Amino acid sequence: MTLTLIDRTRRTDAARGKDVVDPGAAPEKAPDSESGAGPDPAPRRAAGREADGLAVASFVLGLVGLLVFNILLGPTAIVMALLALARRTRRRGRAWLGLALGVADLAVLAVLVTANGTVAWSIGG
């Protein structure tokens, strides 16, 4: 079985023997060294950026959650960190810190709720 690749960007003018560029065709891509036509790396790069963004967001939400809204920001930081780690982020350290800070948010909430006896707590006393 043979695979035939059709180059739609160039066509040969049979009468003149010249190469003519087809204006409606897609531009040429550099062929891949193994298969001849390389896959588009954009989806892989977009998924990596998304995972990196999740790692940074989990870190920031976990950090902010230590001060305010830890009942919401703690679990959100944990979920985002786990998603970033599952998607193989390049910022694994930030994802692990976001996970740790999310757990710390919930620990701080538990300590403050136990001390005050209510979910609504304040630092000022």
N, CA, C and O atoms as a MOPAC input file, in Angstrom:
PM7 MOZYME 1SCF
protein

 N      0.84700 1    -1.16800 1     0.00000 1
 C      0.00000 1     0.00000 1     0.00000 1
 C      0.89500 1     1.23400 1     0.00000 1
 O      1.81100 1     1.32100 1     0.81800 1
 N      0.66500 1     2.15400 1    -0.86000 1
 C      1.46000 1     3.37400 1    -0.93300 1
 C      0.59900 1     4.56100 1    -0.56900 1
 O     -0.60700 1     4.59000 1    -0.81800 1
 N      1.24800 1     5.52500 1     0.02100 1
 C      0.58200 1     6.74900 1     0.40600 1
 C      1.05300 1     7.84700 1    -0.52900 1
 O      2.25200 1     8.10100 1    -0.65300 1
 N      0.12400 1     8.48000 1    -1.17100 1
 C      0.45900 1     9.54500 1    -2.09900 1
 C      0.07700 1    10.87800 1    -1.47700 1
 O     -1.07100 1    11.08600 1    -1.08700 1
 N      1.04100 1    11.77300 1    -1.38800 1
 C      0.79500 1    13.10300 1    -0.87100 1
 C      0.57300 1    14.05800 1    -2.02900 1
 O      1.32600 1    14.05500 1    -3.00200 1
 N     -0.43300 1    14.85100 1    -1.92100 1
 C     -0.76000 1    15.80300 1    -2.97700 1
 C     -0.35700 1    17.18600 1    -2.50500 1
 O     -0.80100 1    17.64800 1    -1.45400 1
 N      0.46700 1    17.83100 1    -3.27000 1
 C      0.90100 1    19.18300 1    -2.95900 1
 C     -0.03000 1    20.14100 1    -3.67100 1
 O      0.05300 1    20.30900 1    -4.88700 1
 N     -0.91600 1    20.76800 1    -2.91600 1
 C     -1.91400 1    21.64900 1    -3.52500 1
 C     -1.40500 1    23.07300 1    -3.68800 1
 O     -2.07900 1    23.90000 1    -4.30300 1
 N     -0.23300 1    23.37400 1    -3.15200 1
 C      0.26600 1    24.73700 1    -3.25200 1
 C      0.91200 1    25.01500 1    -4.60600 1
 O      0.98700 1    26.16900 1    -5.02800 1
 N      1.36800 1    23.99800 1    -5.27500 1
 C      2.01000 1    24.19500 1    -6.57300 1
 C      1.37200 1    23.27300 1    -7.59700 1
 O      1.05500 1    22.12100 1    -7.30000 1
 N      1.19300 1    23.77400 1    -8.76400 1
 C      0.73500 1    22.94400 1    -9.87700 1
 C      1.58100 1    23.31900 1   -11.08100 1
 O      2.02600 1    24.45900 1   -11.21400 1
 N      1.79100 1    22.36900 1   -11.93200 1
 C      2.64200 1    22.59700 1   -13.08900 1
 C      1.78100 1    23.01300 1   -14.26700 1
 O      0.79200 1    22.36200 1   -14.60400 1
 N      2.18000 1    24.10000 1   -14.87400 1
 C      1.49600 1    24.53700 1   -16.08800 1
 C      2.05700 1    23.68300 1   -17.22200 1
 O      3.19700 1    23.87800 1   -17.64200 1
 N      1.26900 1    22.74800 1   -17.71300 1
 C      1.73700 1    21.77400 1   -18.70200 1
 C      2.16400 1    22.44500 1   -20.00700 1
 O      3.09400 1    21.97200 1   -20.66100 1
 N      1.52200 1    23.50600 1   -20.38800 1
 C      1.84300 1    24.14200 1   -21.66300 1
 C      3.17900 1    24.86500 1   -21.60800 1
 O      3.92000 1    24.87100 1   -22.59100 1
 N      3.49700 1    25.47700 1   -20.46600 1
 C      4.71000 1    26.27900 1   -20.38600 1
 C      5.82400 1    25.58000 1   -19.61100 1
 O      6.98500 1    25.97400 1   -19.72200 1
 N      5.49700 1    24.55100 1   -18.82800 1
 C      6.52200 1    23.85700 1   -18.05600 1
 C      6.98100 1    24.65100 1   -16.84800 1
 O      8.09200 1    24.43900 1   -16.36300 1
 N      6.14700 1    25.57000 1   -16.34300 1
 C      6.50700 1    26.40100 1   -15.19400 1
 C      5.68300 1    25.99700 1   -13.98200 1
 O      4.57600 1    25.47300 1   -14.10900 1
 N      6.24300 1    26.24900 1   -12.80700 1
 C      5.48600 1    26.05100 1   -11.57400 1
 C      4.64700 1    27.29300 1   -11.32000 1
 O      5.14700 1    28.41600 1   -11.38300 1
 N      3.36600 1    27.08200 1   -11.03000 1
 C      2.44700 1    28.17300 1   -10.73800 1
 C      1.87000 1    27.92700 1    -9.35900 1
 O      1.42900 1    26.81800 1    -9.05400 1
 N      1.87000 1    28.95800 1    -8.52500 1
 C      1.33000 1    28.83100 1    -7.17800 1
 C     -0.17800 1    28.98700 1    -7.24400 1
 O     -0.68800 1    29.95300 1    -7.81200 1
 N     -0.89300 1    28.02400 1    -6.65600 1
 C     -2.35300 1    28.06300 1    -6.60500 1
 C     -2.76200 1    29.03400 1    -5.49700 1
 O     -2.44000 1    28.78200 1    -4.33600 1
 N     -3.45900 1    30.13300 1    -5.80400 1
 C     -3.76300 1    31.12900 1    -4.79000 1
 C     -4.73200 1    30.64000 1    -3.71500 1
 O     -4.72000 1    31.18400 1    -2.61000 1
 N     -5.57200 1    29.63600 1    -3.98700 1
 C     -6.53700 1    29.16500 1    -3.00500 1
 C     -6.01700 1    28.04500 1    -2.13100 1
 O     -6.74700 1    27.56000 1    -1.26700 1
 N     -4.79500 1    27.62400 1    -2.32100 1
 C     -4.26700 1    26.48300 1    -1.57900 1
 C     -3.62200 1    26.93400 1    -0.27500 1
 O     -3.29100 1    28.10500 1    -0.09000 1
 N     -3.45800 1    25.98400 1     0.60600 1
 C     -2.80400 1    26.24800 1     1.88500 1
 C     -1.30000 1    26.40300 1     1.65400 1
 O     -0.75500 1    25.82300 1     0.71500 1
 N     -0.62800 1    27.18300 1     2.50400 1
 C      0.82100 1    27.34000 1     2.34100 1
 C      1.54700 1    26.03700 1     2.64800 1
 O      1.03700 1    25.16100 1     3.34800 1
 N      2.75200 1    25.94000 1     2.10100 1
 C      3.55600 1    24.73200 1     2.29300 1
 C      4.04700 1    24.64900 1     3.72100 1
 O      4.33800 1    25.66200 1     4.35900 1
 N      4.13600 1    23.41100 1     4.21800 1
 C      4.69900 1    23.16000 1     5.53800 1
 C      5.98100 1    22.36700 1     5.35600 1
 O      6.13200 1    21.60900 1     4.39800 1
 N      6.88600 1    22.55400 1     6.27800 1
 C      8.12400 1    21.77900 1     6.22400 1
 C      7.79800 1    20.33500 1     6.58100 1
 O      7.13700 1    20.09900 1     7.59300 1
 N      8.23000 1    19.37600 1     5.80000 1
 C      7.90900 1    17.98000 1     6.09400 1
 C      8.63400 1    17.48000 1     7.32300 1
 O      9.74100 1    17.91700 1     7.63600 1
 N      7.99900 1    16.57100 1     8.00400 1
 C      8.58600 1    15.92400 1     9.16700 1
 C      9.64200 1    14.93200 1     8.69400 1
 O      9.51600 1    14.35900 1     7.61300 1
 N     10.67400 1    14.73000 1     9.49200 1
 C     11.77500 1    13.86600 1     9.05200 1
 C     11.35200 1    12.40900 1     8.94200 1
 O     11.94800 1    11.66700 1     8.16200 1
 N     10.34000 1    11.96700 1     9.69800 1
 C      9.96000 1    10.56800 1     9.66500 1
 C      8.84300 1    10.27900 1     8.67300 1
 O      8.97100 1     9.37100 1     7.85100 1
 N      7.76000 1    11.02900 1     8.73400 1
 C      6.57500 1    10.64900 1     7.97900 1
 C      6.33400 1    11.47800 1     6.72400 1
 O      5.50100 1    11.09900 1     5.90100 1
 N      7.01600 1    12.56500 1     6.55300 1
 C      6.79900 1    13.37700 1     5.36900 1
 C      5.87600 1    14.54700 1     5.64300 1
 O      6.10100 1    15.63200 1     5.10700 1
 N      4.86000 1    14.37100 1     6.44600 1
 C      3.96600 1    15.45800 1     6.80600 1
 C      3.82400 1    15.44800 1     8.32200 1
 O      3.27100 1    14.50400 1     8.88500 1
 N      4.31400 1    16.48000 1     8.98200 1
 C      4.32800 1    16.50300 1    10.43600 1
 C      2.98800 1    16.89900 1    11.01600 1
 O      2.23400 1    17.65000 1    10.39600 1
 N      2.68400 1    16.39400 1    12.21600 1
 C      1.45000 1    16.79200 1    12.88000 1
 C      1.55800 1    18.22200 1    13.38200 1
 O      2.65400 1    18.72200 1    13.63300 1
 N      0.43800 1    18.85900 1    13.52400 1
 C      0.41000 1    20.23600 1    13.98600 1
 C      0.69000 1    20.25800 1    15.48800 1
 O     -0.08400 1    19.67000 1    16.24300 1
 N      1.77000 1    20.91300 1    15.96200 1
 C      2.10600 1    20.89300 1    17.37800 1
 C      1.25500 1    21.84400 1    18.21100 1
 O      1.41400 1    21.86400 1    19.43200 1
 N      0.36500 1    22.62800 1    17.62400 1
 C     -0.41300 1    23.61800 1    18.36500 1
 C     -1.30400 1    23.00800 1    19.44000 1
 O     -1.34700 1    23.56800 1    20.53500 1
 N     -2.02500 1    21.89600 1    19.21600 1
 C     -2.85600 1    21.36900 1    20.30300 1
 C     -2.04900 1    20.92300 1    21.51300 1
 O     -2.48100 1    21.12800 1    22.64700 1
 N     -0.88600 1    20.31800 1    21.29500 1
 C     -0.04900 1    19.88600 1    22.40500 1
 C      0.46500 1    21.09400 1    23.17200 1
 O      0.50600 1    21.07400 1    24.40200 1
 N      0.85100 1    22.13100 1    22.47000 1
 C      1.35500 1    23.33800 1    23.11200 1
 C      0.24000 1    24.03700 1    23.89200 1
 O      0.48300 1    24.53900 1    24.99000 1
 N     -0.98300 1    24.07900 1    23.34000 1
 C     -2.10300 1    24.71900 1    24.02600 1
 C     -2.45900 1    23.96400 1    25.29500 1
 O     -2.76600 1    24.58600 1    26.31200 1
 N     -2.42400 1    22.64000 1    25.25900 1
 C     -2.72300 1    21.85400 1    26.44500 1
 C     -1.65900 1    22.08200 1    27.51000 1
 O     -1.98300 1    22.12800 1    28.69700 1
 N     -0.39000 1    22.22700 1    27.11200 1
 C      0.67800 1    22.50300 1    28.06200 1
 C      0.52300 1    23.86000 1    28.71400 1
 O      0.74800 1    24.00800 1    29.91500 1
 N      0.14500 1    24.84000 1    27.93600 1
 C     -0.07200 1    26.17700 1    28.49600 1
 C     -1.24500 1    26.17500 1    29.45700 1
 O     -1.20500 1    26.83200 1    30.49700 1
 N     -2.29100 1    25.43600 1    29.10900 1
 C     -3.45700 1    25.36000 1    29.98000 1
 C     -3.08200 1    24.70200 1    31.31100 1
 O     -3.49500 1    25.16800 1    32.37300 1
 N     -2.31400 1    23.63900 1    31.25400 1
 C     -1.88800 1    22.95900 1    32.48000 1
 C     -0.98100 1    23.86100 1    33.30400 1
 O     -1.07800 1    23.87900 1    34.53100 1
 N     -0.09700 1    24.61100 1    32.64300 1
 C      0.76500 1    25.54700 1    33.36300 1
 C     -0.06300 1    26.63600 1    34.02500 1
 O      0.21900 1    27.03800 1    35.15400 1
 N     -1.07600 1    27.11000 1    33.32900 1
 C     -1.96800 1    28.12000 1    33.89800 1
 C     -2.73800 1    27.59000 1    35.10100 1
 O     -2.95000 1    28.30900 1    36.07700 1
 N     -3.15400 1    26.32700 1    35.02600 1
 C     -3.84400 1    25.71800 1    36.16500 1
 C     -2.91700 1    25.62100 1    37.37700 1
 O     -3.34600 1    25.84700 1    38.50900 1
 N     -1.65800 1    25.28700 1    37.14100 1
 C     -0.69100 1    25.17700 1    38.24300 1
 C     -0.48600 1    26.52600 1    38.91800 1
 O     -0.48500 1    26.61400 1    40.14600 1
 N     -0.31200 1    27.57000 1    38.12600 1
 C     -0.09900 1    28.91000 1    38.69200 1
 C     -1.36000 1    29.39100 1    39.40400 1
 O     -1.28100 1    29.97500 1    40.48400 1
 N     -2.52200 1    29.14500 1    38.80000 1
 C     -3.77800 1    29.57700 1    39.41300 1
 C     -4.01200 1    28.85400 1    40.73800 1
 O     -4.48400 1    29.46400 1    41.69700 1
 N     -3.68700 1    27.56000 1    40.80000 1
 C     -3.86900 1    26.83900 1    42.06100 1
 C     -2.95900 1    27.40000 1    43.14500 1
 O     -3.36200 1    27.50900 1    44.30300 1
 N     -1.73700 1    27.75400 1    42.77300 1
 C     -0.80800 1    28.35000 1    43.73400 1
 C     -1.34000 1    29.68100 1    44.25700 1
 O     -1.33700 1    29.92500 1    45.46300 1
 N     -1.79400 1    30.53500 1    43.35500 1
 C     -2.28800 1    31.85800 1    43.74600 1
 C     -3.55400 1    31.73000 1    44.59200 1
 O     -3.68600 1    32.40300 1    45.61400 1
 N     -4.48600 1    30.87100 1    44.17200 1
 C     -5.71600 1    30.70300 1    44.93700 1
 C     -5.43700 1    30.11400 1    46.31400 1
 O     -6.07200 1    30.50400 1    47.29300 1
 N     -4.50400 1    29.19000 1    46.39900 1
 C     -4.14800 1    28.63400 1    47.69800 1
 C     -3.51700 1    29.66900 1    48.60800 1
 O     -3.77600 1    29.68800 1    49.81100 1
 N     -2.68700 1    30.53000 1    48.03600 1
 C     -2.03200 1    31.57900 1    48.81500 1
 C     -3.03900 1    32.60700 1    49.30800 1
 O     -3.01400 1    32.98900 1    50.47800 1
 N     -3.91200 1    33.05100 1    48.43800 1
 C     -4.93100 1    34.02700 1    48.81800 1
 C     -5.92700 1    33.39000 1    49.78800 1
 O     -6.44000 1    34.05900 1    50.68500 1
 N     -6.19600 1    32.10400 1    49.60700 1
 C     -7.14400 1    31.40800 1    50.46100 1
 C     -6.69900 1    31.30500 1    51.90600 1
 O     -7.52700 1    31.05700 1    52.78200 1
 N     -5.41800 1    31.48800 1    52.18200 1
 C     -4.97500 1    31.49000 1    53.57500 1
 C     -5.52700 1    32.68600 1    54.33300 1
 O     -5.66100 1    32.63900 1    55.55600 1
 N     -5.85100 1    33.76400 1    53.61200 1
 C     -6.32800 1    34.99000 1    54.25200 1
 C     -7.84300 1    35.14700 1    54.18200 1
 O     -8.47700 1    35.49900 1    55.17600 1
 N     -8.42500 1    34.88900 1    53.01900 1
 C     -9.86300 1    35.11700 1    52.83400 1
 C    -10.49000 1    33.97000 1    52.05100 1
 O     -9.82000 1    33.31900 1    51.25000 1
 N    -11.75100 1    33.72900 1    52.27900 1
 C    -12.56700 1    32.76600 1    51.52500 1
 C    -11.92700 1    31.38000 1    51.43200 1
 O    -12.00500 1    30.72700 1    50.39200 1
 N    -11.29400 1    30.93300 1    52.52100 1
 C    -10.61300 1    29.64200 1    52.43900 1
 C    -11.57700 1    28.47900 1    52.28200 1
 O    -11.16100 1    27.40200 1    51.85400 1
 N    -12.83500 1    28.65700 1    52.60800 1
 C    -13.80100 1    27.57900 1    52.42000 1
 C    -14.06800 1    27.33700 1    50.92600 1
 O    -14.44300 1    26.23100 1    50.53500 1
 N    -13.87500 1    28.36200 1    50.09800 1
 C    -14.05700 1    28.22500 1    48.64600 1
 C    -12.72700 1    28.05600 1    47.90500 1
 O    -12.60200 1    27.21800 1    47.01200 1
 N    -11.75600 1    28.85300 1    48.28800 1
 C    -10.49300 1    28.86100 1    47.54800 1
 C     -9.62900 1    27.63900 1    47.83000 1
 O     -8.85800 1    27.22600 1    46.96400 1
 N     -9.73700 1    27.05200 1    49.01200 1
 C     -8.95300 1    25.86200 1    49.34400 1
 C     -9.28900 1    24.67800 1    48.44800 1
 O     -8.40100 1    24.13000 1    47.79600 1
 N    -10.56500 1    24.27200 1    48.40500 1
 C    -10.91800 1    23.15900 1    47.51400 1
 C    -10.68300 1    23.46400 1    46.03400 1
 O    -10.33000 1    22.57300 1    45.26100 1
 N    -10.87900 1    24.72500 1    45.64300 1
 C    -10.62400 1    25.10400 1    44.24800 1
 C     -9.14800 1    24.95300 1    43.91700 1
 O     -8.80100 1    24.46600 1    42.84100 1
 N     -8.28200 1    25.36400 1    44.82400 1
 C     -6.83600 1    25.22300 1    44.61000 1
 C     -6.44000 1    23.75600 1    44.52400 1
 O     -5.58000 1    23.38800 1    43.72300 1
 N     -7.05900 1    22.92300 1    45.34000 1
 C     -6.74700 1    21.49000 1    45.31700 1
 C     -7.14300 1    20.87400 1    43.98400 1
 O     -6.37000 1    20.12700 1    43.38300 1
 N     -8.34100 1    21.18700 1    43.52700 1
 C     -8.82500 1    20.62300 1    42.25900 1
 C     -7.96600 1    21.09500 1    41.09100 1
 O     -7.60300 1    20.30000 1    40.22400 1
 N     -7.64100 1    22.38400 1    41.06600 1
 C     -6.82200 1    22.90800 1    39.96600 1
 C     -5.41700 1    22.31300 1    39.97300 1
 O     -4.85200 1    22.04200 1    38.91400 1
 N     -4.85600 1    22.10900 1    41.15300 1
 C     -3.52400 1    21.50700 1    41.24200 1
 C     -3.55300 1    20.06300 1    40.75000 1
 O     -2.64900 1    19.63600 1    40.03100 1
 N     -4.57500 1    19.31700 1    41.12900 1
 C     -4.67200 1    17.93200 1    40.67000 1
 C     -4.88000 1    17.84700 1    39.16200 1
 O     -4.34100 1    16.95500 1    38.50600 1
 N     -5.66100 1    18.77600 1    38.61300 1
 C     -5.84000 1    18.81100 1    37.15200 1
 C     -4.52900 1    19.13400 1    36.44600 1
 O     -4.20300 1    18.52900 1    35.42500 1
 N     -3.78100 1    20.08700 1    36.99000 1
 C     -2.49600 1    20.45600 1    36.38400 1
 C     -1.52100 1    19.28900 1    36.42700 1
 O     -0.80500 1    19.04300 1    35.45600 1
 N     -1.48600 1    18.57200 1    37.53800 1
 C     -0.58600 1    17.42200 1    37.63900 1
 C     -1.03300 1    16.29000 1    36.72100 1
 O     -0.19700 1    15.59000 1    36.15000 1
 N     -2.33300 1    16.10600 1    36.57500 1
 C     -2.83400 1    15.05900 1    35.68100 1
 C     -2.53800 1    15.37800 1    34.22500 1
 O     -2.34100 1    14.47300 1    33.41400 1
 N     -2.50500 1    16.67100 1    33.89100 1
 C     -2.21800 1    17.08400 1    32.50900 1
 C     -0.72500 1    17.28800 1    32.26800 1
 O     -0.33100 1    17.83300 1    31.23700 1
 N      0.08800 1    16.86200 1    33.19300 1
 C      1.55000 1    16.89900 1    33.07600 1
 C      2.09100 1    18.29600 1    32.81000 1
 O      2.71200 1    18.55600 1    31.78000 1
 N      1.84500 1    19.17700 1    33.75000 1
 C      2.33100 1    20.54900 1    33.63700 1
 C      3.85600 1    20.58300 1    33.74900 1
 O      4.47400 1    19.70600 1    34.35200 1
 N      4.42900 1    21.59500 1    33.16400 1
 C      5.87100 1    21.80500 1    33.31100 1
 C      6.17500 1    22.50500 1    34.62800 1
 O      7.32800 1    22.53700 1    35.05900 1
 N      5.17100 1    23.05800 1    35.26100 1
 C      5.33300 1    23.77100 1    36.53200 1
 C      4.83700 1    22.88700 1    37.67400 1
 O      3.91300 1    23.24400 1    38.40500 1
 N      5.46900 1    21.73700 1    37.80600 1
 C      5.03900 1    20.76800 1    38.81200 1
 C      5.22600 1    21.30100 1    40.22900 1
 O      4.42500 1    20.99600 1    41.11300 1
 N      6.26000 1    22.08300 1    40.45300 1
 C      6.49100 1    22.65200 1    41.78400 1
 C      5.36500 1    23.56200 1    42.21600 1
 O      4.91700 1    23.50500 1    43.36200 1
 N      4.90300 1    24.40100 1    41.30400 1
 C      3.79300 1    25.29800 1    41.63300 1
 C      2.50600 1    24.52500 1    41.85600 1
 O      1.69900 1    24.88300 1    42.71400 1
 N      2.31700 1    23.46400 1    41.08000 1
 C      1.11800 1    22.64500 1    41.26900 1
 C      1.14700 1    21.97100 1    42.64000 1
 O      0.12700 1    21.92900 1    43.32800 1
 N      2.31100 1    21.44000 1    43.04500 1
 C      2.42100 1    20.81500 1    44.36200 1
 C      2.24900 1    21.84200 1    45.47500 1
 O      1.63300 1    21.54600 1    46.49900 1
 N      2.78600 1    23.04400 1    45.28500 1
 C      2.58300 1    24.10200 1    46.28000 1
 C      1.11800 1    24.51500 1    46.34900 1
 O      0.59200 1    24.75900 1    47.43500 1
 N      0.46100 1    24.59500 1    45.20400 1
 C     -0.97300 1    24.91500 1    45.19300 1
 C     -1.78000 1    23.85900 1    45.91900 1
 O     -2.72500 1    24.17800 1    46.64100 1
 N     -1.40700 1    22.59100 1    45.72800 1
 C     -2.08500 1    21.49900 1    46.42800 1
 C     -1.85400 1    21.61400 1    47.94000 1
 O     -2.79000 1    21.46900 1    48.72600 1
 N     -0.62100 1    21.87000 1    48.33600 1
 C     -0.30200 1    21.99700 1    49.76100 1
 C     -1.00800 1    23.20800 1    50.38000 1
 O     -1.51700 1    23.13200 1    51.49900 1
 N     -1.03500 1    24.32000 1    49.64800 1
 C     -1.70200 1    25.50800 1    50.17500 1
 C     -3.21500 1    25.31700 1    50.25100 1
 O     -3.85800 1    25.84600 1    51.15800 1
 N     -3.78600 1    24.57400 1    49.31600 1
 C     -5.21600 1    24.27100 1    49.38300 1
 C     -5.55500 1    23.44100 1    50.60500 1
 O     -6.55800 1    23.68900 1    51.27500 1
 N     -4.71900 1    22.45400 1    50.89400 1
 C     -4.91600 1    21.64900 1    52.11000 1
 C     -4.71100 1    22.51200 1    53.34900 1
 O     -5.43900 1    22.37000 1    54.33100 1
 N     -3.71900 1    23.41000 1    53.30800 1
 C     -3.47500 1    24.31600 1    54.43800 1
 C     -4.66500 1    25.25300 1    54.64500 1
 O     -5.00400 1    25.57800 1    55.78200 1
 N     -5.29500 1    25.68600 1    53.56500 1
 C     -6.49600 1    26.52300 1    53.68000 1
 C     -7.57700 1    25.81000 1    54.47100 1
 O     -8.21100 1    26.40100 1    55.34600 1
 N     -7.78300 1    24.54900 1    54.16300 1
 C     -8.81100 1    23.78800 1    54.86600 1
 C     -8.40500 1    23.52800 1    56.31800 1
 O     -9.26300 1    23.48700 1    57.20000 1
 N     -7.10900 1    23.35300 1    56.57300 1
 C     -6.64100 1    23.16200 1    57.94800 1
 C     -6.82600 1    24.44100 1    58.76000 1
 O     -7.25700 1    24.39100 1    59.91300 1
 N     -6.50200 1    25.58500 1    58.16100 1
 C     -6.70300 1    26.87400 1    58.83500 1
 C     -8.18600 1    27.08300 1    59.12100 1
 O     -8.55200 1    27.54300 1    60.20300 1
 N     -9.02600 1    26.75300 1    58.17100 1
 C    -10.46400 1    26.88700 1    58.37700 1
 C    -10.92500 1    26.00300 1    59.53800 1
 O    -11.70900 1    26.43900 1    60.38100 1
 N    -10.43800 1    24.76800 1    59.57900 1
 C    -10.83000 1    23.85500 1    60.65900 1
 C    -10.38900 1    24.38100 1    62.02000 1
 O    -11.14600 1    24.29600 1    62.98700 1
 N     -9.17500 1    24.92300 1    62.10900 1
 C     -8.67300 1    25.45100 1    63.37600 1
 C     -9.48400 1    26.67000 1    63.80800 1
 O     -9.86300 1    26.78500 1    64.97300 1
 N     -9.74800 1    27.57700 1    62.87200 1
 C    -10.48300 1    28.79700 1    63.22400 1
 C    -11.94300 1    28.50800 1    63.56000 1
 O    -12.51300 1    29.14600 1    64.44400 1
 N    -12.54200 1    27.56200 1    62.87000 1
 C    -13.92600 1    27.20300 1    63.18300 1
 C    -13.99500 1    26.54500 1    64.56200 1
 O    -14.92900 1    26.78600 1    65.32700 1
 N    -13.00100 1    25.71700 1    64.87000 1
 C    -12.96900 1    25.07200 1    66.18100 1
 C    -12.76300 1    26.10600 1    67.28700 1
 O    -13.37500 1    26.00400 1    68.35000 1
 N    -11.91000 1    27.09600 1    67.04700 1
 C    -11.62400 1    28.11800 1    68.05100 1
 C    -12.82800 1    29.03900 1    68.26600 1
 O    -13.14800 1    29.37700 1    69.40600 1
 N    -13.49500 1    29.44700 1    67.18700 1
 C    -14.60900 1    30.38700 1    67.29400 1
 C    -15.94700 1    29.69000 1    67.45000 1
 O    -16.87500 1    30.28500 1    67.99800 1
 N    -16.08400 1    28.47000 1    66.99900 1
 C    -17.34700 1    27.76500 1    67.07900 1
 C    -18.32500 1    28.14900 1    65.98400 1
 O    -19.49900 1    27.78600 1    66.05000 1
 N    -17.86100 1    28.87600 1    64.97800 1
 C    -18.71600 1    29.28200 1    63.87700 1
 C    -17.90000 1    29.31700 1    62.58300 1
 O    -16.67400 1    29.42100 1    62.61500 1
 N    -18.58700 1    29.22900 1    61.46000 1
 C    -17.89700 1    29.27900 1    60.16400 1
 C    -17.44100 1    30.69900 1    59.85400 1
 O    -16.43400 1    30.88700 1    59.17100 1
 N    -18.17000 1    31.70500 1    60.35000 1
 C    -17.80700 1    33.09800 1    60.11200 1
 C    -16.75400 1    33.48800 1    61.14900 1
 O    -17.06600 1    33.60700 1    62.33400 1
 N    -15.52400 1    33.68400 1    60.71500 1
 C    -14.45200 1    34.02800 1    61.62500 1
 C    -13.85700 1    35.36000 1    61.21500 1
 O    -14.00100 1    35.79400 1    60.07200 1
 N    -13.18700 1    36.00600 1    62.16000 1
 C    -12.51700 1    37.26600 1    61.88200 1
 C    -11.17200 1    37.28200 1    62.58200 1
 O    -11.00400 1    36.68500 1    63.64500 1
 N    -10.23100 1    37.96000 1    61.98700 1
 C     -8.88000 1    38.02600 1    62.56000 1
 C     -8.85200 1    39.02700 1    63.71900 1
 O     -8.14000 1    38.82200 1    64.70200 1
 N     -9.62600 1    40.10500 1    63.60200 1
 C     -9.59600 1    41.18700 1    64.59500 1
 C    -10.16500 1    40.81900 1    65.95900 1
 O     -9.91400 1    41.53300 1    66.92900 1
 N    -10.91100 1    39.74600 1    66.06600 1
 C    -11.39200 1    39.30500 1    67.36500 1
 C    -12.74000 1    39.80600 1    67.63600 1
 O    -13.30100 1    39.52700 1    68.69600 1

